[in-house]
């Protein structure tokens, strides 16, 4: 039997209110991180543009983690201070955010950016500066390979995507014809669709069409009509919440009634207001479940529920996990040598080395990293969106 998680009414509104209250607190350029009362940790996330539908959930997870770990004593009695910079939705925004965090805010490490497309532009800057980065939602192929200071807590799409197709085949063992849609101007979507297409071929299914679009598109009538004319049993969409949700809605309006798989960019309750009742039935692979029994996840889930009256989504859990990895790695460094005595460039190097060799019991389950910075994670799930009759409220139902 599928297991439901709590409905998500008004989560986008609650996250928006919470997100606007996250004041940025830059540090003086004359201070080093090791000499300040608080330990500055950067969060370069999308707070504006259409990508903010994902970034809002990440901001929530980071803020909850900041409060949680500071309540537990921070690092050697010193609190961490999250310094936010808005990446908006493009590479230029991410580059500017990284440069400010590194050179002006003088953070010890950076969580972000929100998109893989942004990571390919901004991560090399951090790597050259020797600043450790943890990607909370960068699933595209090649992210950890950008440099020795780059890692991610987001499982690569090569691991996650096949689970969604397996779930679709379990629901409809007779499906044979597959149509694929992807955003051609987004690195994550291009990387993800390659995996989906290969998975379809490996399953001996017929890939009847591949349709391209832009993340800024709102009209998908041509692509949707072209695909529907080929009578697919399954549609797979790699895009972001806004464009992906509109595509789902227009497919349904044009008469498509088969199964739909959404990629990681659709993995947010903020899609509900976009496709409303037409969101019902979308399958999305998950790297997180609110029901994970670990003590940290229980505390995280309770804090999120108290703030937003709903269960936490994957993007919030991954952002929380990124903060946790930094905090626990900093604690390990501090136990060896008090970080107040370590110059910032050296501290960043020691932090990067420590986080890569550590093991962490996070809301995602137990995770660790390869020497290259790739996450090692074993717990994965698939959820199906269930909307109410009015199409206003929805929930993710985890399948077994």
N, C-alpha and C positions, 0 to 999 in steps of 0.2 A: 504493500500500500504506500502511495506517496505521502510524504509528511509535509504539512504546511508550516510555514513560518508566519509570524504575525503580519497582518495587513499593513500597508504602508500609506495610510491616508495623509495627505498634506506634507509628505516628507520634503518635497522640493521647496515648499514655503518655509518649513522649519529650518532646513539647511541654509536657505538664503538669509534668514534672519540671523542665524548663528554665525554664518560666514562673514556678514557685514560687521559683526562685533569683534572680529579678530584684528585688533589694532597691531600695526607693525611697529616694532620697537628697535630701531637701528642702534648700533653701538658706535661709540666714538672711534674715529679712524686712528687716534693716537694710542688706543689701548690694544693689548693683545688678548686673545680669548682666555689664555691661561691666567691673566692677572685680574680679570673681572670677577665680580661677586657671582654673577650668573654665567653659565656656560652656553654661548650662543650656538644654536643649531639651525641651519637654514632650511626653509621649506619653499621651493620654487614650484608653485602650482597654479593651474589655470583658474583665476578668480573672475575673469570676464570673458566675453565671447561665447560662442555656442559650446565650447569645450568646458565651460564652467559647470555644465550639467554633471560632468564627472569630477571636476575639481572641487566642487562644493562638498562632495562626499569625502574626498581626501582631506580637506581642511578639517572637517569634523573629526575624522580619525586621529589626526595629528594633535588637535587640541585636547581631545580626551586622553591621549597618551601623555601629553605634557603634564596635565593635572595629576594623572594616575602615578607616574613615576616620581614627580616632585613630592607628592604626598608620602611616598615611600622613602624619601631622603635624597632623591636626585643622585648625584655622583659624589660620594664621599661627603655628604652633607650640603653640597652646593647644588642649587636647582639648575635645571636646564631652562633656557629661554628660547622658544621658537621664534625665529625672525622670518616673517613672511615676505615674499616678493611675488608679484603677479606675473605669470608668464604669458597671460592672454592665450591665444590659440595658435600662434605661429612660432617659427624658429627665432625670429628677431626678438620676440618677447622673452623667450627662454634664455637667449644669449644675454640680453640686458639684465635679466633677473640673476643669472649666475654671476655675471661680472660684479654686480652690486653686492651680492652676498659674500663673494670671495674678497674683494678689495676694500669695500666700505664697511660692511657689517662684520667682516673678519670671522666668519663662522668656522667651526671645526669640521663640519661636514654638511652635505646637502641632501635633502629628500626631494626627489623630483627628476625631471619634469613630468607633467601629466601624460604627454603623448610621446610615442616612439619617434615620430617625425621631429619633435623638438629635441629629443635626446641626441639624435645624430648631429644636430647643430651645436648644442650647448655642452654636452658631455666632454668633448675634446678640450674645451677651455678649462674645465675643472681638472682634467687629467694632466694637462701641461702645468697647472698651478700646484699639483700635488694635493688636491682636495678630494677626499672620498665622497662618492655619490652612491646613493641607494635609490634605484628606480622603483616606485611603488606601483606602476602600471605600464611598464615598457616591455611588451611581450614580443616585439619584432625580433627576427633573426639578426644576430650580430651586435646586440647591445653590449654584453659583457666584453666583447672583443675590442671595444673602442679603446680601452686602455687599462692599465693595472689598478687605477683608482676607481673603476666603474664596476658596480655590482647591481643586482636587482633582487627584490623580494617578490616579484611578479613572475609566476611560472611561464616559461615560453609557450607560445601557441602550439608548438610541435607536440607538446605533452597534453594540452587541454583540448584542442579542437577535435581529435578523434573520438573523445568521449561523447560529444554531442551527436555525432553521426551514429554511433552505436545505440544511443538512446532512441533516435529516430527510427532505426531499423527494428528496434524492439517494439515500438508502438505500431509500426506498419512494416512487417517483414516483406511485403510485396512491392514496396516502392522500388522503382527502377530508374526513373528519369529525373535528373537533377539540374536545376538552373542556379547559377551562381551570380551574385552581384557584389561589386566592391568599389570603394572610393579610390580612384586612381591617383589622387593628389595627396594621399596619406600613407606614410611609410608602414605604419602598423597594419593598415587594411591590405596593402599590397603583399606584405609578408604573410599575413593571416590567410588571405585567399589562396596563396600558393599551397599552403598546408592543407586547406580544405579541399582544393582541387585534386591534390595528390591522394588524399584520403578517399575521395570519391572513386578515383581510378583504382586504387588498391582494393576497394570493396567490390570491384567489378560492376559498378553502376555506370549508367550512361550520362555523361556530362553534355547536356543538349545545347547549352548556351552559356556564355560568360558576358555579362553586361556591366559596363563601366559607368561611373557617375562621379560627381565632385561632392565633397563634404558640404559645400555651400549651396548645392542644388535643393530646390523645393518641388520641382515638377519632374516626376519619373514616369509619366504616361507612356512615352515612347519605349523605354527600356522594359517596363512592366508588360506592355502589350506584346512586344516581341517575344518575351519569355513565355507568357501565357499561351500564345499561339502554338508553342511547341509542346504543350500539355505536360508540364513537369509534375512529378509526385512530391517533390521536395524543393524548397528554395533556401539557399544559404546566403546570408547577407553579412558582409564585412564593411562596417562604417562606424559612424558615431551615433549618439542617441538621437539627435535632432533629424539628421538626414535618414538614418536607418528607420526611425519611427515613422516618418512620412512615407518612406518607401513601403513599409508594411501596410500602412493604411491604404495607399493607392492600389497595391496588389489586391487587397481584399475588396475594395470598391469596384475593381475591374473583374471580379468574379473568381479569383484564385482561392481555392478552398483547401489546398493541401497543407502539409507540415512546413513550418518555417524554423530554421536554425539561425539564431543571431550570434554574431561574434562578440568578443569581449567589450567592444565599444557600446553595445546595446545592454550591457550587464548593469543596469541601474534602474531604480524605480522612477527616475526622472523621465523615463521613456513613456510612462503611463499617460501623462497628459498629452503626449504627442500623437500616439495611435489609439489611445482610449480603448474602447471595446475590441478593436482590431488587434490589440496586443495579445489577446487571449490565445494561449496555445504555443507561443514562441518558446523554443527550447534553447537554453543557454548553458554551456559548460561553466562550472564554478571551481575556483581554487579555495573557496571558503564556505563553511556552513556555520550558522549561528548555534547549532547544536553540538559543536565540537566540545568535548567534556573537560578540556584543560582549565585549570584554575584562572589563568590569565584571561582566557576567552570568556569565562563566566563573568568575571569582573568587568571586562570590556563591554559585553552584551548588556549587563545591567546598567552601566553608565550611559550607554547609547540609548537604551529604552527610556531611561529617566529623562534624557534631554529631548528625544525626538518622538517618543511614544511608539516606537517601532523597532524591529530587529535591524541590526547593522548590515549594510550591503558589503560586497566584496571589496570595493575600492576603499571604504573606510577601514576595513580590517587590515588590508595590505599597508595602508598609511600608518596605522597604529604599529604594525609589526616593524616597519622601517625605523620608527622612533625607538622601539624597544631594542632593536639590534644595536643602534648607535649608543643608547644608554648603557646597555650591558657590556658592550665593548669598552666604553669609556671607564666603566667601573673596574674592569679587568686591568686596564692601563694604569688607573689610579692606585690600584693595590700594589703594583710593581714600583711605580714612582709617582709621587703626588703631581697631578697634572698642572697644578699652579706653578710648579718649578720647571715645566717643559716649554720651551719656545714654541710658538704656534706652528711654524713649518714642520718641526720635529713631531709635535703632537699629532698633526694630521697624518704623518707617515705611520706613526705607531698605532693610531686608531685604525687606519686602513688595514694594516697587517693583522691586528687583533680581531677585527670583525670577520675577516675572511677565514680565520681558523677556529672561530667559536661555533657553538651549537646553542640554539635558542628554542624555548618552548613558547610559541606565540599563539595568537588566535587562529593562525593558519595551520596549527599543529607544530610538530617539531621540524625545524628547518636548519640548514647549514649551507655552506657555500663551497663550490669547487675553487681551486686556486685561481681560476680565471674570473670568478665573481658570479658564476651562474648559481641560482638557488637550487638546493636539493630539497625536494618536498615530495611527500608520499600520499597525502590526503587530497582527493579530488571528487567532485560531485557534478550532477547535472540537475538543473531546475527547469520547471515549466511555468510560465506566467499564467495565472488565473485571474481574470477580471470579473467584477460583479456585473449584474445584469445591466446596470446603468452605464458601465464603462468608466466610472469615476475612481473606483478604488481597486487596487490590485495587490497581489502577493506572489512570491516565488514559492512554488511547491517543489520540494526536493524529491527526486525520483529514486527508487531503490532498484 
